[in-house]
Amino acid sequence: MRGIAPALLALLAVPAAAEVTSTSAIHFDIQSHIIVPATPARTYEALGQIGSWWNGAHSYSGNASNMRLELWAGGCFCETLPDGGTVEHMHVIQALPGRVVRMSGGLGPLQSEALAGTLTWSLRAVDGGTEITSTYLVSGHVRGEIANYAAPVDAVVREQMERLRAYLAR
């Protein structure tokens, strides 16, 4: 790791700050903050390369390279399955280069419930790179307790942000 600036090493060592910010009988909100070692423009571009950094264990095919994220309103966060099937994980409702990607939909097990979700990745230049604030607001009807989904979903989103940071640090 010779040649890597000490500040960059410090960024890599700090985990994403994440938390379930609120829950009720019909909703949960989660938020994560992370600093990545790249400009907002490069970070935005990397978000669109989701198949390169998302964990394939959190996909239907088991292979993240089957995933794509189209960075335009109406774009798809989709996955092509080996048997020819497809999955829309979310659809893009706002794409502002270098600033915001906002998507609507339910990740993973949330898809099979009567839930609405909005995932926003906000980007802001800071010393040493870009701060990403990830906010996922989910509400609706779920079989069982919706609050039971909050911590596991938070862990998955936080893991993806860590993977994005590692991808940008290469």
GROMACS elastic network, one bead per residue, 0.5 to 0.9 nm:
[ bonds ]
;  ai    aj funct       b0    kb
    1     4     6  0.59378   500
    2     5     6  0.84212   500
    3     6     6  0.89241   500
    4     7     6  0.83589   500
    4     8     6  0.66471   500
    4     9     6  0.70152   500
    5     8     6  0.52818   500
    5     9     6  0.65707   500
    5    10     6  0.88527   500
    6     9     6  0.50350   500
    6    10     6  0.62432   500
    6    11     6  0.87358   500
    7    10     6  0.50370   500
    7    11     6  0.63401   500
    7    12     6  0.87804   500
    7   128     6  0.71757   500
    8    11     6  0.50606   500
    8    12     6  0.63174   500
    8    13     6  0.87494   500
    8    36     6  0.89950   500
    8    37     6  0.67333   500
    8   128     6  0.71811   500
    8   169     6  0.82495   500
    9    12     6  0.51061   500
    9    13     6  0.63275   500
    9    14     6  0.89802   500
   10    13     6  0.51801   500
   10    14     6  0.65569   500
   11    14     6  0.55033   500
   11    15     6  0.83774   500
   11    34     6  0.89504   500
   11    35     6  0.67886   500
   11    36     6  0.72131   500
   11    37     6  0.73756   500
   11   128     6  0.79632   500
   12    15     6  0.75517   500
   12    35     6  0.86616   500
   12    36     6  0.80338   500
   12    37     6  0.83722   500
   12   162     6  0.89075   500
   12   165     6  0.75924   500
   12   166     6  0.75316   500
   12   169     6  0.79811   500
   14    17     6  0.84787   500
   14    34     6  0.83600   500
   14    35     6  0.85965   500
   15    18     6  0.88657   500
   15    34     6  0.73513   500
   15   158     6  0.88772   500
   15   162     6  0.72021   500
   16    32     6  0.63829   500
   16    33     6  0.56670   500
   16    35     6  0.78025   500
   16   158     6  0.64212   500
   16   159     6  0.83688   500
   16   161     6  0.71901   500
   16   162     6  0.65996   500
   17    31     6  0.82798   500
   17    32     6  0.54319   500
   17    33     6  0.51482   500
   17    34     6  0.64693   500
   17   158     6  0.80920   500
   18    21     6  0.89064   500
   18    30     6  0.74073   500
   18    31     6  0.56187   500
   18    33     6  0.63304   500
   18    34     6  0.86308   500
   18   134     6  0.88553   500
   18   154     6  0.72733   500
   18   155     6  0.82896   500
   18   157     6  0.89817   500
   18   158     6  0.65935   500
   19    22     6  0.89254   500
   19    29     6  0.86613   500
   19    30     6  0.57356   500
   19    31     6  0.56029   500
   19    32     6  0.64529   500
   19   151     6  0.81858   500
   19   154     6  0.69704   500
   19   155     6  0.89838   500
   20    23     6  0.76145   500
   20    28     6  0.73065   500
   20    29     6  0.58893   500
   20    31     6  0.64749   500
   20    32     6  0.88599   500
   20   150     6  0.65289   500
   20   151     6  0.67138   500
   20   154     6  0.67891   500
   21    28     6  0.76017   500
   21    29     6  0.54515   500
   21    30     6  0.53895   500
   21    31     6  0.66856   500
   22    27     6  0.79148   500
   22    28     6  0.55496   500
   22    29     6  0.52839   500
   22    30     6  0.73033   500
   22   150     6  0.89924   500
   23    26     6  0.76738   500
   23    27     6  0.54819   500
   23    29     6  0.65008   500
   23   146     6  0.80516   500
   23   147     6  0.58828   500
   23   150     6  0.77578   500
   24    27     6  0.52550   500
   24    28     6  0.65004   500
   24   146     6  0.77247   500
   24   147     6  0.67866   500
   25    28     6  0.85824   500
   25   140     6  0.89597   500
   25   141     6  0.87308   500
   25   145     6  0.69081   500
   25   146     6  0.64381   500
   25   147     6  0.71127   500
   26   138     6  0.83890   500
   26   139     6  0.54394   500
   26   140     6  0.53633   500
   26   141     6  0.62786   500
   26   142     6  0.79313   500
   26   145     6  0.83667   500
   26   146     6  0.63774   500
   26   147     6  0.81819   500
   27   115     6  0.88306   500
   27   137     6  0.75322   500
   27   138     6  0.54520   500
   27   140     6  0.64695   500
   27   141     6  0.85458   500
   27   146     6  0.64899   500
   27   147     6  0.72236   500
   27   150     6  0.88730   500
   28   136     6  0.82991   500
   28   137     6  0.62009   500
   28   138     6  0.54320   500
   28   139     6  0.65264   500
   28   146     6  0.72243   500
   28   147     6  0.63600   500
   28   149     6  0.82259   500
   28   150     6  0.60543   500
   29   135     6  0.72772   500
   29   136     6  0.57833   500
   29   138     6  0.62561   500
   29   139     6  0.86128   500
   29   150     6  0.74671   500
   29   154     6  0.89597   500
   30   134     6  0.80313   500
   30   135     6  0.57602   500
   30   136     6  0.53146   500
   30   137     6  0.66033   500
   30   138     6  0.86716   500
   30   150     6  0.72054   500
   30   151     6  0.84497   500
   30   153     6  0.82751   500
   30   154     6  0.60699   500
   30   157     6  0.89406   500
   31   133     6  0.70046   500
   31   134     6  0.54597   500
   31   136     6  0.64642   500
   31   137     6  0.87174   500
   31   154     6  0.76898   500
   31   157     6  0.89576   500
   31   158     6  0.87662   500
   32   132     6  0.78808   500
   32   133     6  0.56715   500
   32   135     6  0.65951   500
   32   136     6  0.89980   500
   32   154     6  0.81437   500
   32   157     6  0.79502   500
   32   158     6  0.64599   500
   32   161     6  0.82247   500
   33   131     6  0.67721   500
   33   132     6  0.56577   500
   33   134     6  0.63728   500
   33   135     6  0.89186   500
   33   158     6  0.86765   500
   33   161     6  0.85891   500
   34   130     6  0.81559   500
   34   131     6  0.55505   500
   34   132     6  0.53346   500
   34   133     6  0.67311   500
   34   134     6  0.84660   500
   34   158     6  0.88897   500
   34   161     6  0.71083   500
   34   162     6  0.78250   500
   34   165     6  0.80075   500
   35    38     6  0.87320   500
   35   126     6  0.80508   500
   35   128     6  0.79184   500
   35   129     6  0.64663   500
   35   130     6  0.54062   500
   35   132     6  0.61835   500
   35   133     6  0.88940   500
   35   165     6  0.75282   500
   36    39     6  0.82962   500
   36    43     6  0.77483   500
   36   128     6  0.78109   500
   36   129     6  0.55515   500
   36   130     6  0.53430   500
   36   131     6  0.64110   500
   36   132     6  0.75057   500
   36   161     6  0.89542   500
   36   162     6  0.88120   500
   36   164     6  0.78679   500
   36   165     6  0.50107   500
   36   166     6  0.81720   500
   36   168     6  0.68407   500
   36   169     6  0.75058   500
   37    43     6  0.86459   500
   37   128     6  0.60282   500
   37   130     6  0.66073   500
   37   165     6  0.71069   500
   37   166     6  0.89284   500
   37   168     6  0.63674   500
   37   169     6  0.59366   500
   38    41     6  0.80268   500
   38    42     6  0.59653   500
   38    43     6  0.60062   500
   38   125     6  0.89182   500
   38   128     6  0.76425   500
   38   130     6  0.60113   500
   38   165     6  0.87747   500
   38   168     6  0.64539   500
   38   169     6  0.76980   500
   39    42     6  0.52164   500
   39    43     6  0.60510   500
   39    44     6  0.85216   500
   39    98     6  0.81949   500
   39   124     6  0.87956   500
   39   125     6  0.67031   500
   39   126     6  0.88086   500
   39   128     6  0.86719   500
   39   129     6  0.54025   500
   39   130     6  0.57204   500
   40    44     6  0.59977   500
   40    45     6  0.85202   500
   40    97     6  0.83366   500
   40    99     6  0.68477   500
   40   123     6  0.60271   500
   40   124     6  0.64703   500
   40   125     6  0.60263   500
   40   129     6  0.74645   500
   40   130     6  0.55506   500
   40   131     6  0.82862   500
   40   132     6  0.88886   500
   41    44     6  0.52108   500
   41    45     6  0.62797   500
   41    46     6  0.87011   500
   41    97     6  0.67322   500
   41    99     6  0.80217   500
   41   123     6  0.89978   500
   42    45     6  0.50045   500
   42    46     6  0.61242   500
   42    47     6  0.86888   500
   42    98     6  0.75930   500
   42   168     6  0.83239   500
   43    46     6  0.50006   500
   43    47     6  0.62869   500
   43    48     6  0.88889   500
   43    98     6  0.71723   500
   43   123     6  0.79020   500
   43   129     6  0.89939   500
   43   130     6  0.73264   500
   43   132     6  0.87393   500
   43   164     6  0.86121   500
   43   168     6  0.74327   500
   44    47     6  0.51680   500
   44    48     6  0.68156   500
   44    71     6  0.87124   500
   44    96     6  0.87753   500
   44    97     6  0.62887   500
   44    98     6  0.51860   500
   44    99     6  0.73481   500
   44   100     6  0.78607   500
   44   101     6  0.79485   500
   44   123     6  0.77854   500
   45    48     6  0.53245   500
   45    49     6  0.68170   500
   45    71     6  0.85859   500
   45    97     6  0.81147   500
   45    98     6  0.79807   500
   46    50     6  0.68969   500
   46    52     6  0.84480   500
   46    53     6  0.85297   500
   46   164     6  0.76887   500
   46   167     6  0.82594   500
   46   168     6  0.74547   500
   47    50     6  0.55340   500
   47    53     6  0.87142   500
   47    69     6  0.74680   500
   47    71     6  0.83266   500
   47   101     6  0.84013   500
   47   164     6  0.77876   500
   48    51     6  0.83369   500
   48    68     6  0.71487   500
   48    69     6  0.50853   500
   48    70     6  0.62249   500
   48    71     6  0.61125   500
   49    52     6  0.56793   500
   49    53     6  0.73681   500
   49    54     6  0.89449   500
   49    67     6  0.87939   500
   49    68     6  0.69480   500
   49    69     6  0.69146   500
   49    70     6  0.89361   500
   50    53     6  0.55704   500
   50    54     6  0.56521   500
   50    64     6  0.76619   500
   50    65     6  0.80878   500
   50    67     6  0.66865   500
   50    68     6  0.59967   500
   50    69     6  0.61787   500
   50    77     6  0.86782   500
   50   164     6  0.84059   500
   51    54     6  0.57943   500
   51    55     6  0.83786   500
   51    56     6  0.83088   500
   51    63     6  0.82508   500
   51    66     6  0.65159   500
   51    68     6  0.59613   500
   51    69     6  0.81601   500
   52    55     6  0.87178   500
   52    64     6  0.69575   500
   52    65     6  0.63803   500
   52    67     6  0.87684   500
   52   164     6  0.87087   500
   52   167     6  0.76993   500
   53    56     6  0.87425   500
   53    64     6  0.75976   500
   53    65     6  0.87925   500
   53   160     6  0.74460   500
   53   163     6  0.56812   500
   53   164     6  0.55986   500
   53   165     6  0.88587   500
   53   166     6  0.81990   500
   53   167     6  0.60638   500
   54    57     6  0.86796   500
   54    58     6  0.77901   500
   54    59     6  0.86725   500
   54    64     6  0.58987   500
   54    65     6  0.85393   500
   54    67     6  0.84774   500
   54   159     6  0.87024   500
   54   160     6  0.57393   500
   54   161     6  0.86397   500
   54   163     6  0.66592   500
   54   164     6  0.73531   500
   55    58     6  0.57039   500
   55    59     6  0.74877   500
   55    62     6  0.84733   500
   55    63     6  0.78656   500
   55    64     6  0.61246   500
   55   159     6  0.81826   500
   55   160     6  0.68013   500
   55   163     6  0.76141   500
   56    59     6  0.52006   500
   56    60     6  0.81228   500
   56    61     6  0.75052   500
   56    65     6  0.77302   500
   56    66     6  0.87504   500
   56    67     6  0.88593   500
   57    60     6  0.80528   500
   57    61     6  0.84193   500
   57    62     6  0.52627   500
   57    63     6  0.72097   500
   57    64     6  0.78955   500
   58    61     6  0.88091   500
   58    62     6  0.70577   500
   58    63     6  0.86505   500
   58    64     6  0.80822   500
   58   108     6  0.73554   500
   58   156     6  0.78520   500
   59    62     6  0.53084   500
   59    63     6  0.67007   500
   59    64     6  0.65539   500
   59    66     6  0.87443   500
   59    67     6  0.81321   500
   59    79     6  0.78678   500
   59   108     6  0.76088   500
   60    63     6  0.78900   500
   60    64     6  0.89909   500
   60    79     6  0.77289   500
   60    80     6  0.89138   500
   60    81     6  0.73347   500
   60    87     6  0.78658   500
   60   108     6  0.83597   500
   61    64     6  0.76743   500
   61    66     6  0.73196   500
   61    79     6  0.78667   500
   61    80     6  0.77860   500
   61    81     6  0.55890   500
   61    82     6  0.69745   500
   62    66     6  0.86453   500
   63    66     6  0.58943   500
   63    67     6  0.78574   500
   64    67     6  0.53455   500
   64    68     6  0.85632   500
   64    79     6  0.81926   500
   65    68     6  0.78037   500
   65    79     6  0.86191   500
   66    78     6  0.83085   500
   66    79     6  0.53512   500
   66    80     6  0.53785   500
   66    81     6  0.69918   500
   66    82     6  0.85334   500
   67    77     6  0.71618   500
   67    78     6  0.56461   500
   67    80     6  0.66305   500
   68    76     6  0.73178   500
   68    77     6  0.56132   500
   68    78     6  0.55051   500
   68    79     6  0.63585   500
   68    80     6  0.86179   500
   69    75     6  0.71226   500
   69    76     6  0.56757   500
   69    78     6  0.65835   500
   69    79     6  0.89926   500
   69    91     6  0.86694   500
   69    92     6  0.83298   500
   70    73     6  0.84575   500
   70    74     6  0.83336   500
   70    76     6  0.53508   500
   70    77     6  0.64573   500
   70    78     6  0.86127   500
   70    91     6  0.87049   500
   70    92     6  0.75101   500
   71    74     6  0.85974   500
   71    75     6  0.60430   500
   71    76     6  0.79900   500
   71    77     6  0.88693   500
   71    92     6  0.70795   500
   71    94     6  0.83431   500
   71    95     6  0.58129   500
   71    96     6  0.84712   500
   71    97     6  0.83191   500
   71   101     6  0.73868   500
   72    75     6  0.50930   500
   72    76     6  0.84446   500
   72    92     6  0.64933   500
   72    93     6  0.76594   500
   72    94     6  0.67913   500
   72    95     6  0.52041   500
   72    96     6  0.81700   500
   72   101     6  0.86190   500
   73    76     6  0.87134   500
   73    91     6  0.80463   500
   73    92     6  0.51587   500
   73    94     6  0.50927   500
   73    95     6  0.59364   500
   73   102     6  0.87729   500
   73   103     6  0.88358   500
   74    91     6  0.62384   500
   74    92     6  0.52791   500
   74    93     6  0.59608   500
   74    94     6  0.81553   500
   75    90     6  0.89159   500
   75    91     6  0.58087   500
   75    93     6  0.76675   500
   76    79     6  0.89933   500
   76    88     6  0.66881   500
   76    89     6  0.78630   500
   76    90     6  0.64152   500
   76    92     6  0.59879   500
   76   103     6  0.88115   500
   77    87     6  0.86084   500
   77    88     6  0.60468   500
   77    89     6  0.55563   500
   77    90     6  0.51554   500
   77    91     6  0.57063   500
   77    92     6  0.71736   500
   77   103     6  0.82739   500
   78    86     6  0.71086   500
   78    87     6  0.55112   500
   78    89     6  0.55147   500
   78    90     6  0.70521   500
   78    91     6  0.80811   500
   79    85     6  0.85529   500
   79    86     6  0.56032   500
   79    87     6  0.51214   500
   79    88     6  0.65201   500
   79    89     6  0.74635   500
   80    83     6  0.85179   500
   80    84     6  0.67734   500
   80    85     6  0.61344   500
   80    87     6  0.65898   500
   81    84     6  0.54466   500
   81    86     6  0.55267   500
   81    87     6  0.76259   500
   82    85     6  0.70968   500
   82    86     6  0.89165   500
   83    86     6  0.88423   500
   87    90     6  0.89460   500
   88    91     6  0.71212   500
   88   105     6  0.85337   500
   89   104     6  0.88108   500
   89   105     6  0.65803   500
   89   106     6  0.66118   500
   89   107     6  0.58456   500
   89   108     6  0.74176   500
   89   111     6  0.78754   500
   90   103     6  0.59246   500
   90   104     6  0.53459   500
   90   106     6  0.65720   500
   90   107     6  0.72438   500
   90   117     6  0.88981   500
   90   118     6  0.88812   500
   90   119     6  0.87963   500
   91   102     6  0.85335   500
   91   103     6  0.52956   500
   91   104     6  0.54330   500
   91   105     6  0.66411   500
   92    95     6  0.71063   500
   92   101     6  0.72853   500
   92   102     6  0.58946   500
   92   104     6  0.64316   500
   93   101     6  0.79629   500
   93   102     6  0.56747   500
   93   103     6  0.53102   500
   93   104     6  0.66516   500
   94   100     6  0.71623   500
   94   101     6  0.57519   500
   94   103     6  0.69415   500
   94   120     6  0.89018   500
   95    98     6  0.89062   500
   95    99     6  0.80080   500
   95   100     6  0.57628   500
   95   102     6  0.64894   500
   95   103     6  0.88170   500
   96    99     6  0.53777   500
   96   100     6  0.50109   500
   96   101     6  0.64679   500
   96   102     6  0.89245   500
   97   100     6  0.66869   500
   97   101     6  0.80175   500
   98   101     6  0.88397   500
   98   122     6  0.87182   500
   98   123     6  0.65188   500
   98   124     6  0.81126   500
   99   121     6  0.82490   500
   99   122     6  0.57874   500
   99   124     6  0.67146   500
  100   120     6  0.70337   500
  100   121     6  0.56466   500
  100   123     6  0.60326   500
  101   119     6  0.82397   500
  101   120     6  0.58312   500
  101   121     6  0.52048   500
  101   122     6  0.66843   500
  101   123     6  0.86295   500
  102   118     6  0.69958   500
  102   119     6  0.56843   500
  102   121     6  0.62699   500
  102   122     6  0.82572   500
  103   117     6  0.81976   500
  103   118     6  0.56749   500
  103   119     6  0.51942   500
  103   120     6  0.63922   500
  103   121     6  0.87559   500
  104   116     6  0.73443   500
  104   117     6  0.55712   500
  104   119     6  0.63158   500
  104   120     6  0.87972   500
  105   110     6  0.84217   500
  105   111     6  0.74134   500
  105   115     6  0.80421   500
  105   116     6  0.59731   500
  105   118     6  0.63464   500
  105   119     6  0.78738   500
  105   138     6  0.88274   500
  106   109     6  0.75797   500
  106   112     6  0.82945   500
  106   113     6  0.83956   500
  106   115     6  0.68717   500
  106   116     6  0.65248   500
  106   117     6  0.55510   500
  106   118     6  0.81242   500
  106   138     6  0.79414   500
  107   110     6  0.54637   500
  107   111     6  0.60958   500
  107   117     6  0.83186   500
  107   153     6  0.81412   500
  108   111     6  0.59538   500
  108   112     6  0.83028   500
  108   153     6  0.86892   500
  109   112     6  0.60202   500
  109   113     6  0.75476   500
  109   149     6  0.87898   500
  110   113     6  0.54577   500
  110   114     6  0.80014   500
  110   115     6  0.67347   500
  110   116     6  0.86978   500
  110   117     6  0.87141   500
  110   138     6  0.89556   500
  110   142     6  0.83408   500
  110   149     6  0.82522   500
  111   114     6  0.76972   500
  111   115     6  0.74026   500
  111   116     6  0.89525   500
  112   115     6  0.83229   500
  112   142     6  0.87909   500
  113   116     6  0.89200   500
  113   140     6  0.82945   500
  113   141     6  0.67901   500
  113   142     6  0.53402   500
  113   143     6  0.72103   500
  114   139     6  0.85801   500
  114   140     6  0.58811   500
  114   141     6  0.50923   500
  114   142     6  0.60841   500
  114   143     6  0.88158   500
  115   138     6  0.66453   500
  115   139     6  0.54836   500
  115   141     6  0.58463   500
  115   142     6  0.69384   500
  116   137     6  0.82017   500
  116   138     6  0.56696   500
  116   139     6  0.54985   500
  116   140     6  0.61516   500
  116   141     6  0.89877   500
  117   136     6  0.67511   500
  117   137     6  0.54409   500
  117   139     6  0.64965   500
  117   140     6  0.87730   500
  118   135     6  0.78787   500
  118   136     6  0.55736   500
  118   137     6  0.53018   500
  118   138     6  0.66218   500
  119   134     6  0.70862   500
  119   135     6  0.56450   500
  119   137     6  0.65509   500
  119   138     6  0.86256   500
  120   133     6  0.77598   500
  120   134     6  0.56222   500
  120   135     6  0.51962   500
  120   136     6  0.64097   500
  120   137     6  0.87434   500
  121   132     6  0.62975   500
  121   133     6  0.56871   500
  121   135     6  0.66688   500
  121   136     6  0.88783   500
  122   131     6  0.80065   500
  122   132     6  0.55505   500
  122   133     6  0.51523   500
  122   134     6  0.65201   500
  122   135     6  0.83702   500
  123   130     6  0.63160   500
  123   131     6  0.57506   500
  123   133     6  0.66675   500
  123   134     6  0.89952   500
  124   129     6  0.85757   500
  124   130     6  0.54277   500
  124   131     6  0.51987   500
  124   132     6  0.66510   500
  124   133     6  0.84175   500
  125   128     6  0.83644   500
  125   129     6  0.60677   500
  125   131     6  0.63009   500
  126   129     6  0.54868   500
  126   130     6  0.53874   500
  126   131     6  0.63182   500
  127   130     6  0.77168   500
  132   161     6  0.83677   500
  134   157     6  0.81152   500
  134   158     6  0.86106   500
  134   161     6  0.83475   500
  136   154     6  0.85695   500
  136   157     6  0.87500   500
  138   150     6  0.89519   500
  139   142     6  0.88367   500
  139   146     6  0.82554   500
  140   146     6  0.84800   500
  141   144     6  0.88971   500
  141   146     6  0.76852   500
  142   145     6  0.67360   500
  142   146     6  0.59050   500
  143   146     6  0.77750   500
  144   147     6  0.89556   500
  144   148     6  0.81160   500
  145   148     6  0.55944   500
  145   149     6  0.77094   500
  146   149     6  0.55846   500
  146   150     6  0.71989   500
  147   150     6  0.52967   500
  147   151     6  0.78847   500
  148   151     6  0.69292   500
  148   152     6  0.78186   500
  149   152     6  0.57207   500
  149   153     6  0.60405   500
  149   154     6  0.84521   500
  150   153     6  0.53564   500
  150   154     6  0.59821   500
  150   155     6  0.86512   500
  151   155     6  0.61630   500
  151   156     6  0.87501   500
  152   155     6  0.50653   500
  152   156     6  0.63531   500
  152   157     6  0.87584   500
  153   156     6  0.51389   500
  153   157     6  0.62095   500
  153   158     6  0.84864   500
  154   157     6  0.52534   500
  154   158     6  0.60145   500
  154   159     6  0.85115   500
  155   158     6  0.51083   500
  155   159     6  0.60637   500
  155   160     6  0.87027   500
  156   159     6  0.50713   500
  156   160     6  0.63332   500
  156   161     6  0.88040   500
  157   160     6  0.51760   500
  157   161     6  0.64088   500
  157   162     6  0.88168   500
  158   161     6  0.51637   500
  158   162     6  0.63688   500
  158   163     6  0.87210   500
  159   162     6  0.51021   500
  159   163     6  0.62254   500
  159   164     6  0.86473   500
  160   164     6  0.61114   500
  160   165     6  0.85993   500
  161   165     6  0.62236   500
  161   166     6  0.86964   500
  162   165     6  0.50574   500
  162   166     6  0.62968   500
  162   167     6  0.86313   500
  163   166     6  0.50657   500
  163   167     6  0.61145   500
  163   168     6  0.86463   500
  164   168     6  0.62086   500
  164   169     6  0.85947   500
  165   168     6  0.51762   500
  165   169     6  0.61619   500
  165   170     6  0.89838   500
  166   169     6  0.50363   500
  166   170     6  0.66494   500
  167   170     6  0.56824   500
